[in-house]
């Protein structure tokens, strides 16, 4: 081949190579552009007196004068994100003079300790993160409690992952809120024809007769980190942020101050975590919320936050809307009350259930938890200088559990709960005070089952003071509690009506020591007023200074009580003071009962085995013997108690 031909071929190859390189570079740039567009990331920054919103390629989306155009530029940045992405801030301060809204987008808002000075000129939130409303549809068929599907007249607007807000025409709590309708929010897990599958089972019936319907929302998912939202005053109408129709979202490591109406506002959201935030000074009279779970929300977890000087640090529910809140978890927070006598934690009577656990609550003379739920558990909290829990509103057939709490200079209290409570359990709490209040105070109670077990109450005016409205039968058990240094009585039972034969009252195996420290005329270990058909046994009542007047005292309206096998020492007047002509008191005083000694002859032998057998067979019905037959103290009498008595005989 000639030399010129070789050179020409090499030149063509070189040109082709250059062309391929250009094509490759162009393709790389094109693909990078697609990647950037998909991610939708935006950065907000301040430079040389200007504010900029830029895309991930550092192209300017919008710009303006810093301090004047901040809200406009930030809104443009949010608008540039089509469906999902991250919006990042540079740690400067920004003036939010108009409410900023993101609708139907999945976002991460990374603050990098950026401060947002919120003054929208109204009660509108500085930032709004919203899902989109798709429409409403009615039920084609009834849905029952426990179902996880609903049959709609049309599911054309429903997609998997949507929020479905189910409701009907039934009023939820009409005594308090005459327009608030029953309803709840779920996540759509499946759609087949017009049948929609929910992420969990319905907790009540929804019938076509009550016009049961569903509102459908395409939810947003939001993650907020490391932002500072500063309002214009603790008593000014301003909100920090609002989430509406969001799911699987979080607000963490943020700081809120002086957002007078509310720091965080949640509407019909599902699965929201609010954690590791600091929230201060939301204190408008009648409003003022640190975290407001407003209506029809589900699975809200509020944990590891510091919330102070808010009218309600956490609240749930409102007075007029479609649907109620459920599954609200309030865990490991430090909270301090704000103005007036408002409660630190609040649940309107438009709330299904609360778990309030492991919090430190400074009630400052007020109430830790105002309880308007159907089901609540108040567990393992430390409450200082105030009342632990009280009724809110007129919810019926509720269940309450108060357990494992430390109440220092405060009271476990529940008032004016007529016809409200199905079961109330108060167990293993420690209450200590300065003799000016009550350890446990329940007033105007109409409760089906009431249990006090394992509580320790020291230094109060009264250990337990119960006012029971006997308008329906009650089952009340007060057992295995410790009472020390009460100014007056350890246990005072007051029936506001004479108790019926159907009421069951057992006071047993409590330890009561050194009460009536005020040396009053009414300072007894156990005081019964208007009480009939009570069984009181196995209590140990003592006084080192002989100040307690009577170990167990009846007033003139008591009768038919059975008081036996109580060890009572050091009383000023006597072990038992009875007024009822048909009350039976036996084996009380300075006695020591041996376990397994059913006939109380200070011996455990074959006669006690026979008595235990008779109890099991139903031939022995003496209440004292029946109670002592539970030799292993497991709450029942069976063959294991016979074995226990035999073991005692063999080892004594």
Helices and strands as residue ranges (DSSP letters): H 3-39, E 42-47, E 50-55, E 60-65, H 70-80, E 84-89, E 93-96, E 100-103, E 106-118, E 125-130, E 132-138, E 149-151, E 163-171, E 181-192, E 195-198, G 208-210, E 213-218, E 222-233, E 239-244, E 247-252, E 255-259, E 262-267, E 270-275, E 278-282, E 289-295, E 298-303, E 306-310, E 312-316, E 326-331, E 334-337, E 343-357, E 360-362, E 367-379, E 382-384, E 387-391, E 398-403, E 406-408, E 412-415, E 421-427, E 430-432, E 438-445, E 447-453, E 456-458, E 462-468, E 475-479, E 482-484, E 491-495, E 504-508, E 511-513, E 526-529, E 534-537, E 540-542, E 550-554, E 562-564, E 567-569, E 574-577, E 584-586, H 606-617, H 623-628, H 639-651
